[in-house]
Amino acid sequence: MINSALKKIIDHIFSKKSIQIRIATFVWVLLCSWFWTGDPIKSGNLAISVLVGSMIIQGIFEWLYDRSH
């Protein structure tokens, strides 16, 4: 049960649609934060944090949505 649930969450995280959304989000956060802070290192770290967090959150919510339907 847990292994199949984890596999489905991972499948959602790395789906084609999800990857495209993540790339666009990563570039957007990187450019906006670089514009605001002027520091490419801080901007990169923020963009990576947002990328990883949003991947996990989307995977869990899509898995929960699939379970309810």
A tleap script that builds the chain and sets N, CA, C and O, in Angstrom:
source leaprc.protein.ff14SB
mol = sequence {
  NMET ILE ASN SER ALA LEU LYS LYS ILE ILE
  ASP HIE ILE PHE SER LYS LYS SER ILE GLN
  ILE ARG ILE ALA THR PHE VAL TRP VAL LEU
  LEU CYS SER TRP PHE TRP THR GLY ASP PRO
  ILE LYS SER GLY ASN LEU ALA ILE SER VAL
  LEU VAL GLY SER MET ILE ILE GLN GLY ILE
  PHE GLU TRP LEU TYR ASP ARG SER CHIE
}
set mol.1.N position { 0.827 -1.207 0.000 }
set mol.1.CA position { 0.000 0.000 0.000 }
set mol.1.C position { 0.860 1.255 0.000 }
set mol.1.O position { 0.668 2.144 -0.830 }
set mol.2.N position { 1.804 1.328 0.926 }
set mol.2.CA position { 2.641 2.528 1.014 }
set mol.2.C position { 3.560 2.617 -0.199 }
set mol.2.O position { 3.775 3.708 -0.728 }
set mol.3.N position { 4.103 1.494 -0.644 }
set mol.3.CA position { 4.985 1.525 -1.813 }
set mol.3.C position { 4.248 1.961 -3.064 }
set mol.3.O position { 4.785 2.739 -3.853 }
set mol.4.N position { 3.024 1.477 -3.263 }
set mol.4.CA position { 2.267 1.886 -4.446 }
set mol.4.C position { 1.844 3.352 -4.339 }
set mol.4.O position { 1.820 4.059 -5.346 }
set mol.5.N position { 1.513 3.812 -3.143 }
set mol.5.CA position { 1.152 5.220 -2.952 }
set mol.5.C position { 2.357 6.111 -3.239 }
set mol.5.O position { 2.231 7.134 -3.911 }
set mol.6.N position { 3.517 5.724 -2.732 }
set mol.6.CA position { 4.734 6.500 -2.969 }
set mol.6.C position { 5.081 6.506 -4.453 }
set mol.6.O position { 5.501 7.533 -4.986 }
set mol.7.N position { 4.909 5.367 -5.126 }
set mol.7.CA position { 5.180 5.295 -6.559 }
set mol.7.C position { 4.258 6.226 -7.335 }
set mol.7.O position { 4.700 6.892 -8.271 }
set mol.8.N position { 2.986 6.283 -6.961 }
set mol.8.CA position { 2.047 7.167 -7.653 }
set mol.8.C position { 2.396 8.636 -7.417 }
set mol.8.O position { 2.292 9.452 -8.332 }
set mol.9.N position { 2.805 8.973 -6.202 }
set mol.9.CA position { 3.223 10.353 -5.919 }
set mol.9.C position { 4.425 10.715 -6.777 }
set mol.9.O position { 4.475 11.805 -7.347 }
set mol.10.N position { 5.388 9.815 -6.872 }
set mol.10.CA position { 6.585 10.065 -7.681 }
set mol.10.C position { 6.226 10.163 -9.161 }
set mol.10.O position { 6.783 10.992 -9.880 }
set mol.11.N position { 5.294 9.320 -9.621 }
set mol.11.CA position { 4.842 9.409 -11.013 }
set mol.11.C position { 4.239 10.773 -11.309 }
set mol.11.O position { 4.479 11.337 -12.376 }
set mol.12.N position { 3.457 11.309 -10.375 }
set mol.12.CA position { 2.875 12.638 -10.566 }
set mol.12.C position { 3.956 13.718 -10.570 }
set mol.12.O position { 3.902 14.658 -11.363 }
set mol.13.N position { 4.924 13.580 -9.689 }
set mol.13.CA position { 5.985 14.588 -9.596 }
set mol.13.C position { 6.764 14.685 -10.903 }
set mol.13.O position { 7.140 15.779 -11.323 }
set mol.14.N position { 7.009 13.544 -11.550 }
set mol.14.CA position { 7.857 13.533 -12.737 }
set mol.14.C position { 7.079 13.334 -14.041 }
set mol.14.O position { 7.652 12.897 -15.039 }
set mol.15.N position { 5.790 13.650 -14.040 }
set mol.15.CA position { 5.019 13.580 -15.284 }
set mol.15.C position { 5.482 14.697 -16.221 }
set mol.15.O position { 6.079 15.681 -15.784 }
set mol.16.N position { 5.201 14.531 -17.507 }
set mol.16.CA position { 5.627 15.525 -18.500 }
set mol.16.C position { 5.053 16.904 -18.174 }
set mol.16.O position { 5.767 17.905 -18.229 }
set mol.17.N position { 3.778 16.953 -17.840 }
set mol.17.CA position { 3.124 18.224 -17.507 }
set mol.17.C position { 3.801 18.872 -16.292 }
set mol.17.O position { 4.060 20.075 -16.280 }
set mol.18.N position { 4.075 18.069 -15.296 }
set mol.18.CA position { 4.686 18.584 -14.068 }
set mol.18.C position { 6.083 19.134 -14.338 }
set mol.18.O position { 6.445 20.191 -13.822 }
set mol.19.N position { 6.861 18.427 -15.138 }
set mol.19.CA position { 8.219 18.887 -15.457 }
set mol.19.C position { 8.174 20.222 -16.205 }
set mol.19.O position { 8.982 21.109 -15.934 }
set mol.20.N position { 7.247 20.367 -17.132 }
set mol.20.CA position { 7.125 21.632 -17.867 }
set mol.20.C position { 6.753 22.779 -16.940 }
set mol.20.O position { 7.282 23.883 -17.067 }
set mol.21.N position { 5.844 22.519 -16.011 }
set mol.21.CA position { 5.459 23.537 -15.037 }
set mol.21.C position { 6.652 23.896 -14.160 }
set mol.21.O position { 6.879 25.070 -13.871 }
set mol.22.N position { 7.408 22.897 -13.740 }
set mol.22.CA position { 8.568 23.144 -12.871 }
set mol.22.C position { 9.632 23.975 -13.564 }
set mol.22.O position { 10.220 24.866 -12.951 }
set mol.23.N position { 9.887 23.692 -14.843 }
set mol.23.CA position { 10.900 24.462 -15.581 }
set mol.23.C position { 10.480 25.923 -15.670 }
set mol.23.O position { 11.287 26.820 -15.426 }
set mol.24.N position { 9.222 26.161 -16.016 }
set mol.24.CA position { 8.727 27.539 -16.114 }
set mol.24.C position { 8.785 28.234 -14.753 }
set mol.24.O position { 9.182 29.396 -14.665 }
set mol.25.N position { 8.392 27.527 -13.695 }
set mol.25.CA position { 8.430 28.098 -12.338 }
set mol.25.C position { 9.855 28.410 -11.922 }
set mol.25.O position { 10.116 29.473 -11.359 }
set mol.26.N position { 10.784 27.494 -12.191 }
set mol.26.CA position { 12.186 27.674 -11.823 }
set mol.26.C position { 12.763 28.918 -12.495 }
set mol.26.O position { 13.398 29.747 -11.843 }
set mol.27.N position { 12.539 29.042 -13.800 }
set mol.27.CA position { 13.074 30.191 -14.540 }
set mol.27.C position { 12.444 31.488 -14.041 }
set mol.27.O position { 13.137 32.490 -13.867 }
set mol.28.N position { 11.134 31.471 -13.810 }
set mol.28.CA position { 10.439 32.670 -13.335 }
set mol.28.C position { 10.976 33.114 -11.969 }
set mol.28.O position { 11.287 34.291 -11.780 }
set mol.29.N position { 11.085 32.189 -11.025 }
set mol.29.CA position { 11.579 32.527 -9.687 }
set mol.29.C position { 13.029 32.988 -9.756 }
set mol.29.O position { 13.409 33.946 -9.084 }
set mol.30.N position { 13.831 32.319 -10.557 }
set mol.30.CA position { 15.237 32.693 -10.691 }
set mol.30.C position { 15.377 34.116 -11.218 }
set mol.30.O position { 16.128 34.914 -10.658 }
set mol.31.N position { 14.661 34.435 -12.289 }
set mol.31.CA position { 14.771 35.772 -12.877 }
set mol.31.C position { 14.201 36.855 -11.966 }
set mol.31.O position { 14.812 37.911 -11.802 }
set mol.32.N position { 13.052 36.604 -11.380 }
set mol.32.CA position { 12.443 37.620 -10.498 }
set mol.32.C position { 13.294 37.877 -9.267 }
set mol.32.O position { 13.521 39.029 -8.898 }
set mol.33.N position { 13.770 36.810 -8.626 }
set mol.33.CA position { 14.562 37.020 -7.411 }
set mol.33.C position { 15.918 37.638 -7.741 }
set mol.33.O position { 16.446 38.416 -6.947 }
set mol.34.N position { 16.485 37.308 -8.887 }
set mol.34.CA position { 17.751 37.906 -9.290 }
set mol.34.C position { 17.547 39.403 -9.539 }
set mol.34.O position { 18.400 40.216 -9.184 }
set mol.35.N position { 16.424 39.761 -10.146 }
set mol.35.CA position { 16.104 41.173 -10.381 }
set mol.35.C position { 15.954 41.921 -9.057 }
set mol.35.O position { 16.451 43.037 -8.907 }
set mol.36.N position { 15.260 41.292 -8.090 }
set mol.36.CA position { 15.000 41.966 -6.816 }
set mol.36.C position { 16.215 42.011 -5.897 }
set mol.36.O position { 16.446 43.018 -5.227 }
set mol.37.N position { 16.997 40.929 -5.857 }
set mol.37.CA position { 18.118 40.896 -4.922 }
set mol.37.C position { 19.441 41.287 -5.560 }
set mol.37.O position { 20.325 41.807 -4.879 }
set mol.38.N position { 19.587 41.045 -6.850 }
set mol.38.CA position { 20.849 41.323 -7.519 }
set mol.38.C position { 21.910 40.288 -7.215 }
set mol.38.O position { 23.070 40.478 -7.582 }
set mol.39.N position { 21.552 39.199 -6.558 }
set mol.39.CA position { 22.509 38.165 -6.164 }
set mol.39.C position { 22.128 36.838 -6.821 }
set mol.39.O position { 21.129 36.227 -6.443 }
set mol.40.N position { 22.919 36.385 -7.806 }
set mol.40.CA position { 22.551 35.154 -8.511 }
set mol.40.C position { 22.600 33.896 -7.631 }
set mol.40.O position { 21.842 32.955 -7.865 }
set mol.41.N position { 23.473 33.870 -6.633 }
set mol.41.CA position { 23.568 32.696 -5.756 }
set mol.41.C position { 22.313 32.566 -4.892 }
set mol.41.O position { 21.728 31.487 -4.806 }
set mol.42.N position { 21.903 33.652 -4.260 }
set mol.42.CA position { 20.667 33.622 -3.465 }
set mol.42.C position { 19.464 33.294 -4.344 }
set mol.42.O position { 18.568 32.554 -3.938 }
set mol.43.N position { 19.457 33.850 -5.545 }
set mol.43.CA position { 18.351 33.601 -6.475 }
set mol.43.C position { 18.286 32.132 -6.859 }
set mol.43.O position { 17.204 31.546 -6.908 }
set mol.44.N position { 19.433 31.538 -7.130 }
set mol.44.CA position { 19.487 30.119 -7.477 }
set mol.44.C position { 19.021 29.244 -6.334 }
set mol.44.O position { 18.272 28.291 -6.546 }
set mol.45.N position { 19.458 29.559 -5.119 }
set mol.45.CA position { 19.044 28.781 -3.949 }
set mol.45.C position { 17.541 28.883 -3.722 }
set mol.45.O position { 16.893 27.884 -3.409 }
set mol.46.N position { 16.989 30.064 -3.875 }
set mol.46.CA position { 15.551 30.246 -3.718 }
set mol.46.C position { 14.784 29.478 -4.792 }
set mol.46.O position { 13.789 28.815 -4.498 }
set mol.47.N position { 15.248 29.569 -6.031 }
set mol.47.CA position { 14.575 28.870 -7.124 }
set mol.47.C position { 14.604 27.364 -6.917 }
set mol.47.O position { 13.613 26.689 -7.198 }
set mol.48.N position { 15.703 26.828 -6.437 }
set mol.48.CA position { 15.801 25.385 -6.165 }
set mol.48.C position { 14.860 24.999 -5.028 }
set mol.48.O position { 14.195 23.967 -5.108 }
set mol.49.N position { 14.792 25.799 -3.981 }
set mol.49.CA position { 13.890 25.516 -2.861 }
set mol.49.C position { 12.431 25.509 -3.313 }
set mol.49.O position { 11.663 24.625 -2.933 }
set mol.50.N position { 12.054 26.497 -4.126 }
set mol.50.CA position { 10.690 26.564 -4.634 }
set mol.50.C position { 10.408 25.364 -5.541 }
set mol.50.O position { 9.325 24.783 -5.482 }
set mol.51.N position { 11.366 24.998 -6.367 }
set mol.51.CA position { 11.215 23.868 -7.281 }
set mol.51.C position { 10.963 22.568 -6.526 }
set mol.51.O position { 10.006 21.856 -6.828 }
set mol.52.N position { 11.793 22.256 -5.566 }
set mol.52.CA position { 11.661 21.013 -4.807 }
set mol.52.C position { 10.364 21.004 -4.000 }
set mol.52.O position { 9.638 20.009 -3.999 }
set mol.53.N position { 10.075 22.094 -3.322 }
set mol.53.CA position { 8.857 22.173 -2.524 }
set mol.53.C position { 7.607 22.025 -3.364 }
set mol.53.O position { 6.679 21.312 -2.982 }
set mol.54.N position { 7.576 22.690 -4.502 }
set mol.54.CA position { 6.387 22.611 -5.348 }
set mol.54.C position { 6.236 21.232 -5.973 }
set mol.54.O position { 5.111 20.780 -6.189 }
set mol.55.N position { 7.339 20.552 -6.268 }
set mol.55.CA position { 7.260 19.191 -6.796 }
set mol.55.C position { 6.621 18.250 -5.781 }
set mol.55.O position { 5.744 17.456 -6.124 }
set mol.56.N position { 7.057 18.343 -4.554 }
set mol.56.CA position { 6.521 17.478 -3.500 }
set mol.56.C position { 5.052 17.791 -3.247 }
set mol.56.O position { 4.224 16.884 -3.159 }
set mol.57.N position { 4.737 19.059 -3.132 }
set mol.57.CA position { 3.354 19.464 -2.855 }
set mol.57.C position { 2.426 19.026 -3.984 }
set mol.57.O position { 1.356 18.478 -3.719 }
set mol.58.N position { 2.812 19.255 -5.230 }
set mol.58.CA position { 1.950 18.868 -6.342 }
set mol.58.C position { 1.777 17.356 -6.397 }
set mol.58.O position { 0.668 16.872 -6.627 }
set mol.59.N position { 2.842 16.610 -6.193 }
set mol.59.CA position { 2.743 15.153 -6.217 }
set mol.59.C position { 1.764 14.626 -5.189 }
set mol.59.O position { 0.966 13.738 -5.487 }
set mol.60.N position { 1.816 15.161 -3.989 }
set mol.60.CA position { 0.910 14.722 -2.917 }
set mol.60.C position { -0.530 15.096 -3.242 }
set mol.60.O position { -1.429 14.268 -3.099 }
set mol.61.N position { -0.761 16.335 -3.679 }
set mol.61.CA position { -2.127 16.752 -3.959 }
set mol.61.C position { -2.734 16.014 -5.152 }
set mol.61.O position { -3.919 15.684 -5.128 }
set mol.62.N position { -1.943 15.751 -6.191 }
set mol.62.CA position { -2.481 14.997 -7.334 }
set mol.62.C position { -2.781 13.556 -6.928 }
set mol.62.O position { -3.764 12.973 -7.387 }
set mol.63.N position { -1.945 12.986 -6.076 }
set mol.63.CA position { -2.198 11.637 -5.576 }
set mol.63.C position { -3.486 11.615 -4.754 }
set mol.63.O position { -4.304 10.708 -4.909 }
set mol.64.N position { -3.669 12.602 -3.884 }
set mol.64.CA position { -4.902 12.676 -3.095 }
set mol.64.C position { -6.121 12.854 -3.996 }
set mol.64.O position { -7.174 12.266 -3.747 }
set mol.65.N position { -5.978 13.665 -5.038 }
set mol.65.CA position { -7.090 13.877 -5.980 }
set mol.65.C position { -7.440 12.568 -6.687 }
set mol.65.O position { -8.616 12.235 -6.833 }
set mol.66.N position { -6.419 11.826 -7.126 }
set mol.66.CA position { -6.657 10.537 -7.793 }
set mol.66.C position { -7.366 9.555 -6.878 }
set mol.66.O position { -8.223 8.795 -7.329 }
set mol.67.N position { -7.020 9.565 -5.603 }
set mol.67.CA position { -7.634 8.651 -4.644 }
set mol.67.C position { -9.107 8.956 -4.449 }
set mol.67.O position { -9.903 8.048 -4.209 }
set mol.68.N position { -9.478 10.229 -4.551 }
set mol.68.CA position { -10.873 10.613 -4.297 }
set mol.68.C position { -11.776 10.391 -5.518 }
set mol.68.O position { -12.999 10.469 -5.405 }
set mol.69.N position { -11.180 10.117 -6.678 }
set mol.69.CA position { -11.990 9.927 -7.887 }
set mol.69.C position { -11.827 8.557 -8.457 }
set mol.69.O position { -12.440 8.234 -9.474 }
savepdb mol mol.pdb
quit
